[in-house]
Amino acid sequence: MNPMDSIATAYVAPLLAPGEAIRWVGCLLQPLSFNVLGVPQRYAHFVAVGTDRRLLLTEAEAEFAMMLTSAALKPWLNRPVVSWWFDELGEVEIGKVEGLTTGRAVQLHPFDRCGPLGGPSCRYDAFGATPGFMAGPRETEHYFQWLSDAVTRRALPVDPAKQPYFAAWLQAWPAQRARRMKDRGFRKQLKIILAATVVALGILFYAFYRWDAGQAMMRYGASDLRSNEETVEYWEQSVTTLKSGPLPTGCSRRSRDECLCVDAAAVTTEPWLKTGRTLRANVGDYCYEATGVEQRLRESKARTNRTRDMIADGERHRFTAFGLVGFAVLGLGLTVGLTWPRRATA
């Protein structure tokens, strides 16, 4: 027998009733807190001794363990023993521990006002082999599966002192179990509503981002469009002037198709006009060749088209934001309407 098995067996031996036989010794963990995903984060460790009549638990100190390993328990026990008598249990549920683990969760559901807690259910998790204990995962699962089946079939002996109450407990059990299942559904529905609310808030946040981006694009685009349209108008007029208007001073010695002169004062206030320009030193004017003027006109029209595209994108952003808001509100409303919980009253 392993060290912890010997210590645990000796510790509970004075408490055993005549004929009570030990069938399993191991480590059980009681979840104390869960993260947002419902995975246990903090546990209380217990040395557990399972007999053919009850489960005896003694809280113990766990040594340090790396992640995904089982912690060894300190080999001393000096705390009270908690007993879960099997004839006071209405049901034993066995399920999987949440998260990336092979652990098994054992839910003990006592009859009303029974059990060491006076009625409330309690959960204990069993993982792989624990240092110091002989029982492994297979033995642990076999023992609790035997317990679950025996409780379901009411195949366990009942303490004669509890016989007057046992029939009443059995009669009240279906209603008690129905309340528990309805409350479980209530909590599940609340989780669904909470998850839907989080998703809806995320969609609304993204919708606000799209709306704000669309508004900024439309504000900037509207301002930039006016400037670009004025620039296009200016260069169109320049082309017209170049081809049909009178030549400005300083261009008299050049062909009409080669030159458009801009006054030096205009260049001082609009430095961008210097691009593609030839200085006429003798008169202080800036002259364009016809190809340069037409190139500026094409560039200005391209900028104007890009600005119009940006405004259209802003409108699409706003339309998308409206759609996202409607989708989030409708989805959350349908989720709440279809899953709104109603607590068990019967």
FIMILUM-829211 format. One record per residue (C-alpha): residue number from 0; x, y, z; residue in one letter. Coordinates in steps of 0.5 Angstrom, whole numbers, padded with zeros to 4 digits, m for minus. Each point is the difference from the previous one (the first is absolute). Example, Ala and Ser with C-alpha at 12.3 -4.5 7.8 and 13.67 -1.06 7.14 Angstrom:
<sites>
site zavex: 0, c1: 0025, c2: m0009, c3: 0016, pase: A;
site zavex: 1, c1: 0002, c2: 0007, c3: m0002, pase: S;
</sites>
This chain:
<sites>
site zavex: 0, c1: 0000, c2: 0000, c3: 0000, pase: M;
site zavex: 1, c1: 0003, c2: 0007, c3: m0002, pase: N;
site zavex: 2, c1: 0001, c2: 0005, c3: 0006, pase: P;
site zavex: 3, c1: m0006, c2: 0004, c3: m0001, pase: M;
site zavex: 4, c1: m0004, c2: m0006, c3: m0001, pase: D;
site zavex: 5, c1: 0002, c2: m0002, c3: 0007, pase: S;
site zavex: 6, c1: 0000, c2: 0007, c3: 0003, pase: I;
site zavex: 7, c1: m0007, c2: 0001, c3: m0002, pase: A;
site zavex: 8, c1: m0003, c2: m0007, c3: 0002, pase: T;
site zavex: 9, c1: 0003, c2: 0001, c3: 0007, pase: A;
site zavex: 10, c1: m0003, c2: 0007, c3: 0001, pase: Y;
site zavex: 11, c1: m0007, c2: m0002, c3: m0002, pase: V;
site zavex: 12, c1: 0000, c2: m0007, c3: 0003, pase: A;
site zavex: 13, c1: m0002, c2: 0002, c3: 0007, pase: P;
site zavex: 14, c1: m0006, c2: 0003, c3: m0004, pase: L;
site zavex: 15, c1: m0003, c2: m0006, c3: m0004, pase: L;
site zavex: 16, c1: m0006, c2: m0004, c3: 0002, pase: A;
site zavex: 17, c1: 0000, c2: m0007, c3: 0002, pase: P;
site zavex: 18, c1: 0001, c2: m0004, c3: m0007, pase: G;
site zavex: 19, c1: 0001, c2: 0006, c3: m0004, pase: E;
site zavex: 20, c1: 0005, c2: m0001, c3: m0005, pase: A;
site zavex: 21, c1: 0005, c2: 0004, c3: m0004, pase: I;
site zavex: 22, c1: 0000, c2: 0000, c3: m0007, pase: R;
site zavex: 23, c1: 0004, c2: 0006, c3: m0003, pase: W;
site zavex: 24, c1: 0005, c2: 0005, c3: 0003, pase: V;
site zavex: 25, c1: 0002, c2: 0006, c3: m0004, pase: G;
site zavex: 26, c1: 0000, c2: 0007, c3: m0001, pase: C;
site zavex: 27, c1: m0006, c2: 0005, c3: m0002, pase: L;
site zavex: 28, c1: 0000, c2: 0007, c3: m0002, pase: L;
site zavex: 29, c1: m0005, c2: 0005, c3: 0002, pase: Q;
site zavex: 30, c1: m0001, c2: 0006, c3: m0005, pase: P;
site zavex: 31, c1: 0000, c2: 0006, c3: 0003, pase: L;
site zavex: 32, c1: 0000, c2: 0005, c3: m0005, pase: S;
site zavex: 33, c1: m0001, c2: 0000, c3: m0008, pase: F;
site zavex: 34, c1: 0003, c2: 0004, c3: m0006, pase: N;
site zavex: 35, c1: m0005, c2: 0004, c3: m0005, pase: V;
site zavex: 36, c1: 0000, c2: m0007, c3: m0004, pase: L;
site zavex: 37, c1: m0002, c2: m0004, c3: 0006, pase: G;
site zavex: 38, c1: 0006, c2: m0003, c3: 0001, pase: V;
site zavex: 39, c1: 0002, c2: m0002, c3: 0007, pase: P;
site zavex: 40, c1: 0006, c2: 0005, c3: 0003, pase: Q;
site zavex: 41, c1: 0001, c2: m0001, c3: 0007, pase: R;
site zavex: 42, c1: m0001, c2: m0007, c3: 0004, pase: Y;
site zavex: 43, c1: m0001, c2: m0002, c3: 0007, pase: A;
site zavex: 44, c1: 0004, c2: m0007, c3: 0001, pase: H;
site zavex: 45, c1: m0003, c2: m0006, c3: 0003, pase: F;
site zavex: 46, c1: 0003, c2: m0007, c3: 0002, pase: V;
site zavex: 47, c1: m0006, c2: m0004, c3: m0001, pase: A;
site zavex: 48, c1: m0002, c2: m0007, c3: 0002, pase: V;
site zavex: 49, c1: m0006, c2: m0003, c3: m0003, pase: G;
site zavex: 50, c1: m0004, c2: m0006, c3: 0004, pase: T;
site zavex: 51, c1: m0006, c2: m0004, c3: m0002, pase: D;
site zavex: 52, c1: m0004, c2: 0005, c3: 0004, pase: R;
site zavex: 53, c1: 0003, c2: 0007, c3: m0001, pase: R;
site zavex: 54, c1: 0005, c2: 0004, c3: m0002, pase: L;
site zavex: 55, c1: 0005, c2: 0003, c3: 0005, pase: L;
site zavex: 56, c1: 0004, c2: 0006, c3: m0001, pase: L;
site zavex: 57, c1: 0005, c2: 0004, c3: 0003, pase: T;
site zavex: 58, c1: 0003, c2: 0006, c3: m0002, pase: E;
site zavex: 59, c1: 0008, c2: 0000, c3: m0001, pase: A;
site zavex: 60, c1: 0006, c2: 0005, c3: m0003, pase: E;
site zavex: 61, c1: 0002, c2: m0001, c3: m0007, pase: A;
site zavex: 62, c1: 0007, c2: 0001, c3: m0001, pase: E;
site zavex: 63, c1: 0003, c2: 0004, c3: m0006, pase: F;
site zavex: 64, c1: m0002, c2: m0003, c3: m0007, pase: A;
site zavex: 65, c1: 0002, c2: 0002, c3: m0007, pase: M;
site zavex: 66, c1: m0006, c2: 0001, c3: m0005, pase: M;
site zavex: 67, c1: m0003, c2: m0006, c3: m0003, pase: L;
site zavex: 68, c1: 0003, c2: m0005, c3: 0006, pase: T;
site zavex: 69, c1: m0003, c2: m0002, c3: 0006, pase: S;
site zavex: 70, c1: 0002, c2: 0003, c3: 0007, pase: A;
site zavex: 71, c1: 0002, c2: m0005, c3: 0005, pase: A;
site zavex: 72, c1: m0004, c2: 0001, c3: 0007, pase: L;
site zavex: 73, c1: 0004, c2: 0001, c3: 0006, pase: K;
site zavex: 74, c1: 0000, c2: m0006, c3: 0005, pase: P;
site zavex: 75, c1: m0003, c2: 0002, c3: 0006, pase: W;
site zavex: 76, c1: m0008, c2: 0001, c3: 0001, pase: L;
site zavex: 77, c1: m0002, c2: 0004, c3: 0006, pase: N;
site zavex: 78, c1: m0007, c2: 0003, c3: m0002, pase: R;
site zavex: 79, c1: m0007, c2: m0002, c3: 0001, pase: P;
site zavex: 80, c1: m0003, c2: m0006, c3: m0004, pase: V;
site zavex: 81, c1: m0006, c2: 0001, c3: m0005, pase: V;
site zavex: 82, c1: m0005, c2: m0005, c3: m0001, pase: S;
site zavex: 83, c1: m0004, c2: m0001, c3: m0006, pase: W;
site zavex: 84, c1: m0005, c2: m0006, c3: 0001, pase: W;
site zavex: 85, c1: m0002, c2: m0003, c3: m0006, pase: F;
site zavex: 86, c1: m0007, c2: m0002, c3: 0003, pase: D;
site zavex: 87, c1: m0001, c2: 0008, c3: 0000, pase: E;
site zavex: 88, c1: 0001, c2: 0001, c3: m0007, pase: L;
site zavex: 89, c1: m0005, c2: 0001, c3: m0005, pase: G;
site zavex: 90, c1: 0005, c2: 0000, c3: m0006, pase: E;
site zavex: 91, c1: 0007, c2: m0001, c3: m0002, pase: V;
site zavex: 92, c1: 0002, c2: 0003, c3: m0007, pase: E;
site zavex: 93, c1: 0006, c2: m0001, c3: m0003, pase: I;
site zavex: 94, c1: 0003, c2: 0005, c3: m0006, pase: G;
site zavex: 95, c1: 0006, c2: 0003, c3: m0003, pase: K;
site zavex: 96, c1: 0004, c2: 0005, c3: 0003, pase: V;
site zavex: 97, c1: 0000, c2: 0007, c3: m0004, pase: E;
site zavex: 98, c1: 0006, c2: 0001, c3: m0004, pase: G;
site zavex: 99, c1: 0006, c2: m0004, c3: m0003, pase: L;
site zavex: 100, c1: 0000, c2: m0005, c3: 0005, pase: T;
site zavex: 101, c1: m0002, c2: m0008, c3: 0001, pase: T;
site zavex: 102, c1: m0003, c2: 0002, c3: 0007, pase: G;
site zavex: 103, c1: m0007, c2: m0003, c3: 0002, pase: R;
site zavex: 104, c1: m0004, c2: 0005, c3: 0004, pase: A;
site zavex: 105, c1: m0005, c2: m0004, c3: 0005, pase: V;
site zavex: 106, c1: m0006, c2: 0004, c3: 0002, pase: Q;
site zavex: 107, c1: m0003, c2: m0003, c3: 0007, pase: L;
site zavex: 108, c1: m0008, c2: 0002, c3: 0001, pase: H;
site zavex: 109, c1: m0003, c2: m0001, c3: 0006, pase: P;
site zavex: 110, c1: m0007, c2: 0000, c3: 0002, pase: F;
site zavex: 111, c1: m0003, c2: 0006, c3: 0003, pase: D;
site zavex: 112, c1: 0003, c2: 0002, c3: 0007, pase: R;
site zavex: 113, c1: 0005, c2: m0006, c3: m0001, pase: C;
site zavex: 114, c1: 0008, c2: m0001, c3: m0001, pase: G;
site zavex: 115, c1: 0005, c2: 0004, c3: 0004, pase: P;
site zavex: 116, c1: m0002, c2: 0006, c3: m0003, pase: L;
site zavex: 117, c1: m0007, c2: 0000, c3: 0002, pase: G;
site zavex: 118, c1: m0003, c2: m0001, c3: m0007, pase: G;
site zavex: 119, c1: 0004, c2: 0004, c3: m0005, pase: P;
site zavex: 120, c1: 0004, c2: m0004, c3: m0005, pase: S;
site zavex: 121, c1: 0008, c2: m0001, c3: m0001, pase: C;
site zavex: 122, c1: 0004, c2: m0001, c3: m0005, pase: R;
site zavex: 123, c1: 0007, c2: m0004, c3: 0000, pase: Y;
site zavex: 124, c1: 0005, c2: m0001, c3: m0005, pase: D;
site zavex: 125, c1: 0005, c2: m0006, c3: m0001, pase: A;
site zavex: 126, c1: 0006, c2: 0000, c3: m0005, pase: F;
site zavex: 127, c1: 0005, c2: m0005, c3: m0001, pase: G;
site zavex: 128, c1: 0004, c2: m0003, c3: 0005, pase: A;
site zavex: 129, c1: 0003, c2: 0004, c3: 0006, pase: T;
site zavex: 130, c1: 0006, c2: m0001, c3: 0003, pase: P;
site zavex: 131, c1: 0000, c2: m0004, c3: 0006, pase: G;
site zavex: 132, c1: m0007, c2: m0004, c3: m0002, pase: F;
site zavex: 133, c1: 0000, c2: m0007, c3: m0003, pase: M;
site zavex: 134, c1: m0007, c2: 0001, c3: m0004, pase: A;
site zavex: 135, c1: 0001, c2: 0003, c3: m0007, pase: G;
site zavex: 136, c1: m0005, c2: 0003, c3: m0005, pase: P;
site zavex: 137, c1: m0004, c2: m0007, c3: m0001, pase: R;
site zavex: 138, c1: m0001, c2: m0002, c3: 0007, pase: E;
site zavex: 139, c1: m0002, c2: 0007, c3: 0002, pase: T;
site zavex: 140, c1: m0005, c2: 0000, c3: m0006, pase: E;
site zavex: 141, c1: m0002, c2: m0007, c3: 0001, pase: H;
site zavex: 142, c1: m0002, c2: 0002, c3: 0008, pase: Y;
site zavex: 143, c1: m0004, c2: 0006, c3: m0002, pase: F;
site zavex: 144, c1: m0004, c2: m0003, c3: m0006, pase: Q;
site zavex: 145, c1: m0002, c2: m0006, c3: 0005, pase: W;
site zavex: 146, c1: m0002, c2: 0005, c3: 0005, pase: L;
site zavex: 147, c1: m0004, c2: 0004, c3: m0005, pase: S;
site zavex: 148, c1: m0004, c2: m0007, c3: m0002, pase: D;
site zavex: 149, c1: m0001, c2: m0002, c3: 0007, pase: A;
site zavex: 150, c1: m0003, c2: 0007, c3: 0002, pase: V;
site zavex: 151, c1: m0004, c2: 0000, c3: m0007, pase: T;
site zavex: 152, c1: m0003, c2: m0007, c3: 0002, pase: R;
site zavex: 153, c1: m0001, c2: 0001, c3: 0007, pase: R;
site zavex: 154, c1: 0005, c2: m0006, c3: 0001, pase: A;
site zavex: 155, c1: 0003, c2: 0002, c3: 0006, pase: L;
site zavex: 156, c1: m0002, c2: m0001, c3: 0008, pase: P;
site zavex: 157, c1: m0003, c2: 0005, c3: 0003, pase: V;
site zavex: 158, c1: 0001, c2: 0002, c3: 0008, pase: D;
site zavex: 159, c1: m0005, c2: m0003, c3: 0004, pase: P;
site zavex: 160, c1: m0001, c2: 0007, c3: 0004, pase: A;
site zavex: 161, c1: m0001, c2: 0003, c3: m0007, pase: K;
site zavex: 162, c1: m0006, c2: m0005, c3: m0002, pase: Q;
site zavex: 163, c1: m0005, c2: 0004, c3: 0002, pase: P;
site zavex: 164, c1: 0002, c2: 0006, c3: m0004, pase: Y;
site zavex: 165, c1: 0003, c2: m0004, c3: m0006, pase: F;
site zavex: 166, c1: m0007, c2: m0001, c3: m0003, pase: A;
site zavex: 167, c1: m0002, c2: 0008, c3: 0000, pase: A;
site zavex: 168, c1: 0007, c2: 0001, c3: m0003, pase: W;
site zavex: 169, c1: m0001, c2: m0004, c3: m0006, pase: L;
site zavex: 170, c1: m0007, c2: 0003, c3: m0001, pase: Q;
site zavex: 171, c1: 0002, c2: 0007, c3: 0000, pase: A;
site zavex: 172, c1: 0006, c2: m0002, c3: m0004, pase: W;
site zavex: 173, c1: m0003, c2: 0001, c3: m0007, pase: P;
site zavex: 174, c1: m0003, c2: 0007, c3: 0001, pase: A;
site zavex: 175, c1: 0007, c2: 0002, c3: 0003, pase: Q;
site zavex: 176, c1: 0004, c2: m0003, c3: m0006, pase: R;
site zavex: 177, c1: m0005, c2: 0004, c3: m0004, pase: A;
site zavex: 178, c1: 0002, c2: 0006, c3: 0003, pase: R;
site zavex: 179, c1: 0007, c2: m0001, c3: 0000, pase: R;
site zavex: 180, c1: 0000, c2: m0002, c3: m0008, pase: M;
site zavex: 181, c1: m0005, c2: 0007, c3: m0001, pase: K;
site zavex: 182, c1: 0005, c2: 0004, c3: 0004, pase: D;
site zavex: 183, c1: 0006, c2: m0003, c3: m0004, pase: R;
site zavex: 184, c1: m0004, c2: 0002, c3: m0006, pase: G;
site zavex: 185, c1: m0001, c2: 0007, c3: 0003, pase: F;
site zavex: 186, c1: 0008, c2: 0001, c3: 0001, pase: R;
site zavex: 187, c1: 0001, c2: m0003, c3: m0007, pase: K;
site zavex: 188, c1: m0005, c2: 0005, c3: m0003, pase: Q;
site zavex: 189, c1: 0004, c2: 0006, c3: 0003, pase: L;
site zavex: 190, c1: 0006, c2: m0002, c3: m0002, pase: K;
site zavex: 191, c1: m0003, c2: 0000, c3: m0007, pase: I;
site zavex: 192, c1: m0002, c2: 0007, c3: 0001, pase: I;
site zavex: 193, c1: 0006, c2: 0002, c3: 0003, pase: L;
site zavex: 194, c1: 0004, c2: m0003, c3: m0006, pase: A;
site zavex: 195, c1: m0005, c2: 0003, c3: m0005, pase: A;
site zavex: 196, c1: 0001, c2: 0007, c3: 0003, pase: T;
site zavex: 197, c1: 0007, c2: 0000, c3: 0000, pase: V;
site zavex: 198, c1: 0000, c2: m0002, c3: m0008, pase: V;
site zavex: 199, c1: m0005, c2: 0006, c3: m0001, pase: A;
site zavex: 200, c1: 0004, c2: 0005, c3: 0004, pase: L;
site zavex: 201, c1: 0006, c2: m0002, c3: m0004, pase: G;
site zavex: 202, c1: m0004, c2: 0001, c3: m0007, pase: I;
site zavex: 203, c1: m0002, c2: 0006, c3: 0003, pase: L;
site zavex: 204, c1: 0007, c2: 0003, c3: 0001, pase: F;
site zavex: 205, c1: 0002, c2: m0002, c3: m0007, pase: Y;
site zavex: 206, c1: m0006, c2: 0003, c3: m0003, pase: A;
site zavex: 207, c1: 0002, c2: 0006, c3: 0004, pase: F;
site zavex: 208, c1: 0007, c2: 0000, c3: m0003, pase: Y;
site zavex: 209, c1: m0003, c2: m0001, c3: m0007, pase: R;
site zavex: 210, c1: m0005, c2: 0006, c3: 0001, pase: W;
site zavex: 211, c1: 0006, c2: 0004, c3: 0003, pase: D;
site zavex: 212, c1: 0004, c2: m0001, c3: m0006, pase: A;
site zavex: 213, c1: m0005, c2: 0001, c3: m0005, pase: G;
site zavex: 214, c1: m0002, c2: 0007, c3: 0003, pase: Q;
site zavex: 215, c1: 0007, c2: 0002, c3: 0000, pase: A;
site zavex: 216, c1: 0001, c2: m0002, c3: m0007, pase: M;
site zavex: 217, c1: m0006, c2: 0003, c3: m0002, pase: M;
site zavex: 218, c1: 0002, c2: 0007, c3: 0004, pase: R;
site zavex: 219, c1: 0007, c2: 0000, c3: m0003, pase: Y;
site zavex: 220, c1: m0003, c2: m0002, c3: m0007, pase: G;
site zavex: 221, c1: m0005, c2: 0005, c3: 0000, pase: A;
site zavex: 222, c1: 0006, c2: 0005, c3: 0001, pase: S;
site zavex: 223, c1: 0005, c2: m0002, c3: m0004, pase: D;
site zavex: 224, c1: m0005, c2: m0001, c3: m0006, pase: L;
site zavex: 225, c1: m0002, c2: 0007, c3: 0000, pase: R;
site zavex: 226, c1: 0008, c2: 0002, c3: m0001, pase: S;
site zavex: 227, c1: 0001, c2: m0005, c3: m0005, pase: N;
site zavex: 228, c1: m0006, c2: 0002, c3: m0004, pase: E;
site zavex: 229, c1: 0002, c2: 0007, c3: 0000, pase: E;
site zavex: 230, c1: 0007, c2: m0002, c3: m0002, pase: T;
site zavex: 231, c1: m0003, c2: m0004, c3: m0006, pase: V;
site zavex: 232, c1: m0004, c2: 0006, c3: m0002, pase: E;
site zavex: 233, c1: 0007, c2: 0004, c3: 0000, pase: Y;
site zavex: 234, c1: 0004, c2: m0005, c3: m0004, pase: W;
site zavex: 235, c1: m0006, c2: m0001, c3: m0005, pase: E;
site zavex: 236, c1: m0001, c2: 0008, c3: m0001, pase: Q;
site zavex: 237, c1: 0008, c2: 0000, c3: 0000, pase: S;
site zavex: 238, c1: 0000, c2: m0005, c3: m0006, pase: V;
site zavex: 239, c1: m0006, c2: 0004, c3: m0003, pase: T;
site zavex: 240, c1: 0004, c2: 0007, c3: 0000, pase: T;
site zavex: 241, c1: 0006, c2: m0004, c3: m0002, pase: L;
site zavex: 242, c1: m0003, c2: m0002, c3: m0007, pase: K;
site zavex: 243, c1: m0005, c2: 0006, c3: m0001, pase: S;
site zavex: 244, c1: 0001, c2: 0006, c3: 0005, pase: G;
site zavex: 245, c1: 0005, c2: 0005, c3: m0001, pase: P;
site zavex: 246, c1: 0008, c2: m0001, c3: 0002, pase: L;
site zavex: 247, c1: 0002, c2: 0003, c3: 0006, pase: P;
site zavex: 248, c1: 0006, c2: 0004, c3: 0001, pase: T;
site zavex: 249, c1: 0006, c2: m0003, c3: m0001, pase: G;
site zavex: 250, c1: m0003, c2: m0006, c3: m0005, pase: C;
site zavex: 251, c1: 0000, c2: 0005, c3: m0006, pase: S;
site zavex: 252, c1: 0006, c2: m0003, c3: m0003, pase: R;
site zavex: 253, c1: m0002, c2: m0008, c3: 0001, pase: R;
site zavex: 254, c1: m0006, c2: m0003, c3: m0003, pase: S;
site zavex: 255, c1: m0007, c2: 0000, c3: 0003, pase: R;
site zavex: 256, c1: 0001, c2: m0008, c3: 0000, pase: D;
site zavex: 257, c1: 0006, c2: 0000, c3: 0004, pase: E;
site zavex: 258, c1: m0001, c2: 0005, c3: 0005, pase: C;
site zavex: 259, c1: m0005, c2: 0002, c3: 0006, pase: L;
site zavex: 260, c1: 0003, c2: 0005, c3: 0005, pase: C;
site zavex: 261, c1: m0002, c2: 0001, c3: 0007, pase: V;
site zavex: 262, c1: 0002, c2: 0006, c3: 0004, pase: D;
site zavex: 263, c1: 0005, c2: 0000, c3: 0005, pase: A;
site zavex: 264, c1: m0004, c2: 0002, c3: 0006, pase: A;
site zavex: 265, c1: m0005, c2: m0006, c3: m0002, pase: A;
site zavex: 266, c1: 0006, c2: m0004, c3: 0001, pase: V;
site zavex: 267, c1: 0002, c2: 0003, c3: 0007, pase: T;
site zavex: 268, c1: m0007, c2: m0001, c3: 0003, pase: T;
site zavex: 269, c1: 0000, c2: m0007, c3: m0003, pase: E;
site zavex: 270, c1: 0007, c2: m0004, c3: 0000, pase: P;
site zavex: 271, c1: m0003, c2: m0006, c3: m0003, pase: W;
site zavex: 272, c1: m0001, c2: 0004, c3: m0007, pase: L;
site zavex: 273, c1: 0008, c2: 0000, c3: m0001, pase: K;
site zavex: 274, c1: 0000, c2: m0007, c3: m0002, pase: T;
site zavex: 275, c1: 0001, c2: m0001, c3: m0008, pase: G;
site zavex: 276, c1: 0001, c2: 0007, c3: m0001, pase: R;
site zavex: 277, c1: 0006, c2: 0004, c3: m0003, pase: T;
site zavex: 278, c1: 0002, c2: 0007, c3: 0002, pase: L;
site zavex: 279, c1: 0000, c2: 0006, c3: m0004, pase: R;
site zavex: 280, c1: 0005, c2: 0004, c3: 0003, pase: A;
site zavex: 281, c1: m0001, c2: 0006, c3: m0005, pase: N;
site zavex: 282, c1: m0007, c2: 0001, c3: 0003, pase: V;
site zavex: 283, c1: m0001, c2: m0004, c3: 0006, pase: G;
site zavex: 284, c1: m0005, c2: m0004, c3: m0002, pase: D;
site zavex: 285, c1: m0001, c2: m0008, c3: 0000, pase: Y;
site zavex: 286, c1: m0001, c2: m0003, c3: m0006, pase: C;
site zavex: 287, c1: m0003, c2: m0007, c3: m0002, pase: Y;
site zavex: 288, c1: 0000, c2: m0004, c3: m0006, pase: E;
site zavex: 289, c1: m0006, c2: m0003, c3: m0002, pase: A;
site zavex: 290, c1: 0001, c2: m0007, c3: 0002, pase: T;
site zavex: 291, c1: 0002, c2: 0002, c3: 0007, pase: G;
site zavex: 292, c1: m0007, c2: 0004, c3: 0000, pase: V;
site zavex: 293, c1: m0004, c2: m0006, c3: m0002, pase: E;
site zavex: 294, c1: 0004, c2: m0005, c3: 0005, pase: Q;
site zavex: 295, c1: m0002, c2: 0004, c3: 0005, pase: R;
site zavex: 296, c1: m0007, c2: 0000, c3: m0002, pase: L;
site zavex: 297, c1: 0000, c2: m0008, c3: 0000, pase: R;
site zavex: 298, c1: 0003, c2: 0000, c3: 0007, pase: E;
site zavex: 299, c1: m0005, c2: 0004, c3: 0003, pase: S;
site zavex: 300, c1: m0006, c2: m0004, c3: m0003, pase: K;
site zavex: 301, c1: 0004, c2: m0006, c3: 0002, pase: A;
site zavex: 302, c1: 0000, c2: 0003, c3: 0007, pase: R;
site zavex: 303, c1: m0007, c2: 0002, c3: 0000, pase: T;
site zavex: 304, c1: m0002, c2: m0007, c3: m0002, pase: N;
site zavex: 305, c1: 0003, c2: m0003, c3: 0006, pase: R;
site zavex: 306, c1: m0003, c2: 0005, c3: 0004, pase: T;
site zavex: 307, c1: m0007, c2: m0002, c3: m0002, pase: R;
site zavex: 308, c1: 0002, c2: m0007, c3: 0001, pase: D;
site zavex: 309, c1: 0002, c2: 0002, c3: 0007, pase: M;
site zavex: 310, c1: m0007, c2: 0003, c3: 0001, pase: I;
site zavex: 311, c1: m0003, c2: m0006, c3: m0003, pase: A;
site zavex: 312, c1: 0004, c2: m0005, c3: 0005, pase: D;
site zavex: 313, c1: m0002, c2: 0005, c3: 0006, pase: G;
site zavex: 314, c1: m0007, c2: m0001, c3: m0002, pase: E;
site zavex: 315, c1: 0001, c2: m0008, c3: m0001, pase: R;
site zavex: 316, c1: 0003, c2: 0000, c3: 0007, pase: H;
site zavex: 317, c1: m0006, c2: 0004, c3: 0003, pase: R;
site zavex: 318, c1: m0005, c2: m0005, c3: m0003, pase: F;
site zavex: 319, c1: 0004, c2: m0006, c3: 0003, pase: T;
site zavex: 320, c1: 0000, c2: 0003, c3: 0007, pase: A;
site zavex: 321, c1: m0008, c2: 0001, c3: m0001, pase: F;
site zavex: 322, c1: 0000, c2: m0007, c3: m0002, pase: G;
site zavex: 323, c1: 0004, c2: m0003, c3: 0006, pase: L;
site zavex: 324, c1: m0004, c2: 0004, c3: 0005, pase: V;
site zavex: 325, c1: m0006, c2: m0003, c3: m0003, pase: G;
site zavex: 326, c1: 0003, c2: m0007, c3: 0000, pase: F;
site zavex: 327, c1: 0002, c2: 0001, c3: 0007, pase: A;
site zavex: 328, c1: m0006, c2: 0003, c3: 0003, pase: V;
site zavex: 329, c1: m0004, c2: m0005, c3: m0004, pase: L;
site zavex: 330, c1: 0004, c2: m0006, c3: 0002, pase: G;
site zavex: 331, c1: 0001, c2: 0002, c3: 0008, pase: L;
site zavex: 332, c1: m0008, c2: 0001, c3: 0000, pase: G;
site zavex: 333, c1: m0001, c2: m0007, c3: m0003, pase: L;
site zavex: 334, c1: 0005, c2: m0003, c3: 0004, pase: T;
site zavex: 335, c1: m0003, c2: 0003, c3: 0007, pase: V;
site zavex: 336, c1: m0008, c2: m0001, c3: m0003, pase: G;
site zavex: 337, c1: 0002, c2: m0008, c3: m0001, pase: L;
site zavex: 338, c1: 0004, c2: m0002, c3: 0006, pase: T;
site zavex: 339, c1: m0002, c2: 0005, c3: 0005, pase: W;
site zavex: 340, c1: 0000, c2: m0004, c3: 0006, pase: P;
site zavex: 341, c1: m0006, c2: m0002, c3: 0005, pase: R;
site zavex: 342, c1: 0002, c2: m0003, c3: 0007, pase: R;
site zavex: 343, c1: m0002, c2: m0006, c3: 0002, pase: A;
site zavex: 344, c1: m0006, c2: 0002, c3: 0005, pase: T;
site zavex: 345, c1: m0003, c2: m0007, c3: 0001, pase: A;
</sites>
